[in-house]
Structure formats: C-alpha cells, structure tokens
Amino acid sequence: DEFINIPTGTDRPVTASRRSVKILMIGQPEDVEITIARLHQCNFCRVEDWSRPLPFLQIQQATTKEPGEIMRIYVRSMTL
C-alpha cells in the first residue's frame, strides 16, 4: 500500500509562528461522513480537505506524533 496522503488544505509551510493541528475522526464510516458534512455546513472545513478513509491498520501510521506533541480526544454522541 502507498503511504497515506493527508491533505493540508494549504501549501504554506509550517513555521515557528504557524503550526499545524491534526484533527482525527475515528468512528463508523457513515457517522464519520455525516460529521464531516456537518463541519462543512458550519464552514469549519471543506470536505475535500480530509484524507481518504483509512482502514484501522493504517490509523496508527496517521497518528505518529512529533517530539513534544500531545493528543487529546473529544468524544461526542450524535443523533442520527
């Protein structure tokens, strides 16, 4: 398999004054797609800026952290 291509939404480089934050969404495929659509409706993000859906085995590759980084997880129940 090819390495995961996670779009950045911008071509500007990350600098000391500009850092990136990775937002992870893990859940059932339908729930993830619904949530991404809702975030798009709120003008939080564009649908096409998200990576392609990743199978569970590739999630670990996508969550490799850089020195000094931390991770927090937000869990929210949703009504379908």
N, C-alpha and C positions, 0 to 999 in steps of 0.2 A: 504494500500500500504506500501511496505517496504521503509525504508529511502534511500535516493539517495546515491549510492556508486560512488564517484568521484575518479577515479584513480589518483595517484600522479606521476606515471611514475618512482618512485624510492622508496626504502624502507628506505632511510636515514632520520633520524628525522630532523625536523626544529629546528634550534638553533638560538642564538642571532646573529651569523655570517652567518647564512644560513636561509633565509626566503622564503616563497612561494608566488607566484603571481598567482592569479586565472584569467584565460582568459576566458571570456564569449563570446559565439557566439549565437546570437538570430536572427532568420530570418525564411524564408520559408524552409521546410525540404530539398528540392533539392538544394537550394542556400547554406545552411549550409554544406551539404555533399560535394558539389563541392569545397567550400572554404577549408574545412579540407583536401581534396585530394590535392589541390594546395599547402597548407602549408607543407604537407608531401613530395611532389615533390621537394620543396625547402630545405628539411632536417630541417625544423623548428620543426616538431613534428611527432610522429608516430600516425597513425590513431587509433590504438588500445588503446592509452593512453587517449582518450577522453571518457567522460561518455556516457552512453546510451542517446538517445534523450529523453528530458524531456518535458512533456506537460506543457502548460502555467501555470497551477495552481501550479506546483512544482518548477517553476523558482524562486519564492520568497524564498523557502527553501534553494536553492542552492546559493542565493546571500546574506545570512545572514552575516553581517560583524562583525569582531572582533573589540574590542576597539582600537581606533586610526587609523583604516584602512580608506582609501578613495577609491572611484571608479571613473574611467574615462571611457568614452565610445568612441570608434572610429567607425565612420560610413563611409563606403566606398561604392560607387556604383560599380556594377560589370556588365560586358557584358557577356551575355550567348551565 
